[in-house]
Amino acid sequence: MLSEKIKKIIYILLLSLVVYLFFLIIPKLTNIFNFIFDIIKPFLIAFILSFLLHPLVSFIQKYVKKRGIAVIIVLILFLVLIIIFIKYISNILIFEFEHLSIKMPEIIKELENILNKLLSSIPIFKNYSISLEDLINKNGNIIQDTIFTSETLNKLLNSFKYILITPIILIYLLLDYEKIINGIRQYLINNKKEKFKNYLGELNKTMSSYIRGVLLVMFILFTIFTIVFSILDVENAMVFALIMAITNVIPYLGSWIGTSLPVLYVLLTSYKKAIIVLVVCIIIQTLEADVLTPLVQGKKTKLHPLIIVLSLLFFGSLFGFIGMLIAVPMAALINITLKYYPINNIIKLIN
C-alpha cells in the first residue's frame, strides 16, 4: 500500500504534467478557438445589435402594429446612422487623431517643462527632474498604445466583416427576439428551473438597463463636448469629446482622466483658456452625474462604492484600460450570480 505522502507526491506530479501538457497544446487550442470564433462572429455581432435595437423595435411596433415593419424602420434608421458616421464623422476623427499623434512629441516636451518648473519651485524637489519620454519608454510606449492613429481606425473600420450574413441574422433575431426569449423562459419553467429563470431575468434587466443607458449617455456627452470644444476653439475637438465620452464610463476616476487630457493640451498654449475648459468640463460632468445619467439609466446597479473600487483595481490590473471600462457590469454580474448562487453552495458543489 502506498503511503499518503507518496500519493500526494504522485498527485502533484500528475497535476504538473497535466498543466505542462495544457501549455504545450495552447497554440493549437488558440487556432481552434480562433477558427470557431470566426464562424460564430456574425452571430455574436447580430445578437449584440439585436439586444441593443430590440427596445426601439418594440417602441415603434406600438404605432405600426406589425413587427416586420418596425424592424425595417429601425434597420433603415441604423443604416442611415452608419452612413453618416462613415461619410462625415469618421473622416474628421481620423484627421484629428493623426494630427494629435504628430503633435504628441511636442506636447510631451511641453508638459515635461511645466512639471519640471513646478518641481523646481518646491524646495524639497528642487534637485529632481522628470523625463516623460523615459517614463513612456519604460511602460511600453503608452501614448502609442492608448492614442488611436489613422491606421488603428482604418483597421477598426475594416474589421466589420461578414457584411452580407450579419444583417440577415440580425433581421431574423429582431423578428423572433421575443419568441426566442419566451421559448427559453418556457423551457426553464417546464424543466423546473425557476431559480435559474429568475437569475437570467434579473441579469438581463440589470445589464440591458446599464449597457443601453451607458451608450446613450456616451452619445449625448460626445455630442455636447464636440459642440462645446468647437465653440471654445479647442483643437481636435471631436477626439477629445470621444475620449471624454469613453472615460466617463469609468466610475470616480473616468471624469478626471477625460478632463485632464483637453485641459493639459490647451494649457500648452493658454492658461486662461485651460481654466475655462476645466470649468466647462466640470459643469457638464456634474450635470451628467446628477441629472442626465439618473434620467437615462434610472436606478443604477446597486453596488457599494468599495465594491466598485475593488472591481476597478481587479479588472484594471487584468485587462488594463478595457478592464476599467467593464469593471462595473462585471461586478454587477458577479453580485447577481452570488445572490442566486452563494459561494458556499458552489464550494459544496465542487466538493
C-alpha positions in Angstrom: 0.0 0.0 0.0 1.2 3.5 -0.9 1.6 5.9 2.0 -0.4 9.2 2.0 2.8 11.2 1.4 3.7 9.2 -1.8 0.1 9.6 -3.0 0.3 13.3 -2.6 3.7 13.4 -4.5 2.2 11.4 -7.3 -0.9 13.6 -7.4 1.3 16.8 -7.6 3.5 15.2 -10.3 0.4 14.2 -12.4 -1.1 17.7 -11.9 2.2 19.3 -13.0 2.2 17.1 -16.1 -1.3 18.0 -17.0 -0.6 21.7 -16.6 2.6 21.3 -18.7 0.7 19.4 -21.5 -2.0 22.0 -21.4 0.5 24.8 -22.1 2.1 22.7 -24.9 -1.3 22.4 -26.7 -2.3 26.1 -26.1 -1.1 27.3 -29.5 -3.2 24.5 -31.2 -6.2 25.3 -29.0 -5.9 29.0 -29.8 -6.0 28.2 -33.5 -9.1 26.1 -33.0 -10.8 28.8 -30.9 -9.9 31.5 -33.5 -11.5 29.3 -36.2 -14.6 28.7 -34.2 -14.8 32.4 -33.2 -14.5 33.4 -36.9 -17.6 31.2 -37.7 -19.7 32.5 -34.8 -18.6 36.1 -35.1 -21.5 37.2 -37.3 -24.0 35.6 -34.9 -22.4 37.3 -31.9 -22.4 40.7 -33.7 -26.1 40.2 -34.8 -27.1 39.1 -31.2 -25.4 42.2 -29.6 -27.1 44.5 -32.2 -30.5 42.8 -31.7 -30.1 43.2 -27.9 -29.4 46.9 -28.3 -32.1 47.6 -31.0 -34.9 45.4 -29.6 -36.4 48.2 -27.3 -36.5 50.6 -30.2 -38.3 47.9 -32.4 -40.8 47.3 -29.6 -41.4 51.0 -29.2 -42.1 51.5 -32.9 -44.2 48.4 -33.0 -46.7 50.1 -30.7 -47.6 52.5 -33.5 -47.1 50.4 -36.7 -48.6 47.2 -35.1 -46.7 44.8 -37.4 -43.2 43.8 -36.0 -41.8 43.3 -39.5 -42.5 46.9 -40.5 -41.0 48.1 -37.1 -37.8 46.0 -37.8 -37.5 47.5 -41.3 -37.8 51.1 -40.0 -35.2 50.5 -37.2 -32.8 48.9 -39.7 -33.2 51.8 -42.1 -32.5 54.3 -39.3 -29.5 52.3 -38.2 -28.1 52.1 -41.7 -28.5 55.9 -42.1 -26.6 56.5 -38.9 -23.8 54.2 -40.1 -23.6 56.0 -43.5 -23.5 59.4 -41.7 -20.7 58.2 -39.4 -18.6 56.7 -42.2 -19.1 59.7 -44.6 -18.6 62.6 -42.1 -17.6 61.8 -38.5 -15.0 59.0 -39.2 -13.1 61.2 -41.6 -12.9 64.0 -39.1 -11.8 61.6 -36.3 -9.1 60.1 -38.5 -7.7 63.5 -39.4 -7.8 64.7 -35.7 -6.2 61.6 -34.3 -3.5 61.8 -37.0 -2.9 65.5 -36.1 -2.8 64.7 -32.4 -0.3 61.8 -32.9 2.0 64.1 -34.9 1.9 66.8 -32.2 2.4 64.3 -29.4 6.2 64.6 -29.0 5.9 68.4 -28.8 3.1 68.0 -26.2 5.1 65.6 -24.1 8.1 68.0 -24.1 6.0 71.0 -23.1 4.3 69.0 -20.3 7.8 67.9 -19.1 8.9 71.5 -18.9 5.8 72.6 -17.0 6.2 69.7 -14.5 9.9 70.4 -14.0 9.2 74.1 -13.4 6.7 73.2 -10.7 9.2 70.8 -9.1 11.9 73.4 -9.1 9.6 75.8 -7.3 9.3 73.3 -4.4 12.4 73.3 -2.2 12.3 69.6 -1.4 12.2 68.6 -5.1 14.5 71.4 -6.4 17.2 68.9 -7.5 14.8 66.5 -9.1 13.5 66.4 -12.7 11.0 64.3 -14.6 11.6 62.8 -18.0 8.2 61.8 -19.5 9.9 60.3 -22.6 11.8 57.8 -20.4 8.7 57.1 -18.4 6.8 56.3 -21.6 9.5 54.1 -23.0 9.7 52.1 -19.7 5.9 51.5 -19.8 5.8 50.2 -23.3 5.1 53.4 -25.2 1.8 54.2 -23.5 0.9 57.1 -25.8 1.1 55.0 -29.0 -0.9 52.2 -27.3 -3.7 54.5 -26.0 -4.0 57.1 -28.7 -5.6 56.0 -31.9 -3.9 56.7 -35.2 -5.4 56.7 -38.6 -4.1 53.2 -39.2 -5.8 51.9 -36.0 -9.1 53.5 -37.0 -8.8 52.1 -40.5 -8.3 48.6 -39.1 -11.3 49.1 -36.8 -13.5 50.1 -39.8 -12.1 47.2 -41.9 -12.9 44.7 -39.1 -16.6 44.8 -39.8 -16.6 41.6 -41.9 -19.5 39.4 -42.9 -21.3 42.4 -44.2 -23.8 40.2 -46.0 -24.6 37.5 -43.5 -24.7 39.6 -40.3 -27.7 41.7 -41.4 -29.7 38.6 -42.4 -29.1 37.0 -38.9 -29.9 40.4 -37.3 -33.3 40.6 -39.2 -34.3 37.1 -38.0 -33.2 37.8 -34.4 -35.2 41.0 -34.3 -38.2 39.4 -35.8 -38.2 36.5 -33.4 -36.5 38.1 -30.4 -39.5 37.9 -28.1 -40.3 34.4 -29.3 -36.7 33.2 -28.5 -36.8 34.8 -25.0 -40.3 33.4 -24.3 -39.1 30.0 -25.6 -36.1 29.9 -23.2 -38.3 31.1 -20.3 -41.0 28.4 -21.0 -38.3 25.7 -21.3 -36.9 26.6 -17.9 -40.4 26.6 -16.3 -41.2 23.2 -17.9 -37.9 21.8 -16.5 -38.5 23.3 -13.1 -35.5 25.7 -13.3 -37.4 28.6 -11.7 -34.4 29.9 -9.8 -32.2 29.9 -13.0 -35.0 31.7 -14.9 -35.2 34.4 -12.2 -31.5 34.7 -12.3 -31.3 35.2 -16.0 -34.3 37.6 -15.8 -32.6 39.9 -13.3 -29.3 39.6 -15.1 -30.9 40.6 -18.4 -32.8 43.5 -16.8 -29.8 44.9 -15.0 -27.4 44.5 -17.9 -29.7 45.8 -20.6 -30.6 48.9 -18.5 -26.9 49.6 -17.7 -25.5 49.0 -21.2 -28.2 50.9 -23.1 -28.1 53.7 -20.6 -24.3 54.0 -20.8 -24.3 54.0 -24.6 -27.0 56.7 -24.7 -25.1 58.8 -22.2 -21.9 58.4 -24.1 -23.5 59.5 -27.3 -25.1 62.6 -25.6 -21.8 63.5 -24.0 -19.9 63.1 -27.2 -22.3 65.4 -29.0 -22.3 68.1 -26.2 -18.5 68.1 -25.8 -17.9 68.2 -29.6 -20.1 71.3 -29.8 -18.6 72.9 -26.6 -15.0 72.3 -27.6 -15.7 73.6 -31.1 -17.2 76.8 -29.7 -14.2 77.2 -27.4 -11.9 76.7 -30.4 -10.1 73.7 -28.9 -8.1 71.8 -31.5 -9.1 68.1 -32.1 -12.5 68.9 -30.5 -14.1 65.6 -31.7 -11.2 63.4 -30.5 -11.3 65.0 -27.0 -15.1 64.7 -26.9 -14.8 61.0 -27.8 -12.2 60.5 -25.1 -14.4 62.3 -22.6 -17.4 60.1 -23.5 -15.5 56.8 -23.2 -13.6 57.6 -20.0 -16.9 58.7 -18.4 -17.9 55.1 -18.2 -15.1 54.5 -15.5 -16.6 55.4 -12.1 -15.0 58.1 -10.0 -11.7 58.2 -12.0 -13.1 58.5 -15.5 -14.3 62.0 -15.5 -10.9 63.3 -14.1 -8.9 61.2 -16.6 -11.1 62.5 -19.5 -11.0 66.2 -18.3 -7.2 66.2 -17.8 -6.4 65.5 -21.4 -8.1 68.5 -23.1 -7.1 70.8 -20.2 -3.5 69.8 -20.4 -3.5 70.1 -24.2 -5.0 73.7 -24.0 -2.7 74.6 -21.1 0.3 74.4 -23.5 -1.0 77.4 -25.4 -3.2 79.4 -23.0 -3.6 79.2 -19.2 -6.8 81.3 -19.3 -8.4 79.0 -22.0 -7.3 75.9 -19.9 -9.2 77.3 -16.9 -12.3 77.9 -19.0 -12.2 74.4 -20.5 -11.7 72.9 -16.9 -14.7 74.8 -15.5 -16.9 73.9 -18.5 -15.9 70.2 -18.3 -16.7 70.1 -14.5 -20.1 71.8 -15.0 -21.1 69.4 -17.9 -20.0 66.3 -16.0 -21.7 67.4 -12.8 -25.0 67.8 -14.8 -24.3 64.4 -16.3 -23.9 62.7 -13.0 -26.8 64.5 -11.2 -29.3 64.8 -14.0 -28.6 63.0 -17.3 -27.5 59.6 -16.0 -30.3 59.2 -13.4 -32.8 60.3 -16.1 -31.5 57.9 -18.7 -30.5 54.9 -16.6 -33.0 55.2 -13.8 -31.7 53.2 -10.8 -28.0 52.4 -11.1 -26.5 49.0 -10.3 -26.9 48.6 -6.5 -23.2 48.2 -5.7 -21.3 49.5 -2.7 -18.6 52.1 -3.7 -15.9 49.9 -2.1 -17.0 47.0 -4.4 -16.8 49.3 -7.4 -13.3 50.5 -6.4 -12.2 46.9 -5.8 -13.6 45.8 -9.2 -11.8 48.7 -10.9 -8.5 47.7 -9.4 -9.0 44.0 -10.1 -10.2 44.2 -13.7 -7.9 47.1 -14.4 -4.9 45.1 -13.4 -6.1 42.1 -15.5 -7.2 43.9 -18.7 -5.8 47.4 -18.4 -8.0 50.3 -19.6 -10.6 47.9 -21.1 -10.8 46.2 -17.7 -11.7 49.6 -16.1 -14.5 50.1 -18.7 -16.1 46.7 -18.0 -15.5 46.7 -14.2 -19.0 47.9 -13.2 -21.0 45.4 -15.4 -18.7 42.6 -14.4 -19.1 43.5 -10.7 -22.9 43.6 -11.2 -22.8 40.2 -12.9 -20.8 38.7 -10.0 -23.1 40.3 -7.4 -26.3 38.9 -9.1 -24.7 35.5 -9.5 -23.7 35.3 -5.8 -27.2 36.5 -4.9 -28.8 33.4 -6.5 -25.9 31.0 -6.1 -23.9 31.8 -2.9 -20.2 30.9 -2.8 -20.8 28.2 -0.1 -23.2 26.4 -2.4 -20.6 26.5 -5.2 -17.9 25.1 -2.9 -20.3 22.3 -1.8 -21.0 21.5 -5.5 -17.3 21.3 -6.3 -16.5 19.1 -3.3 
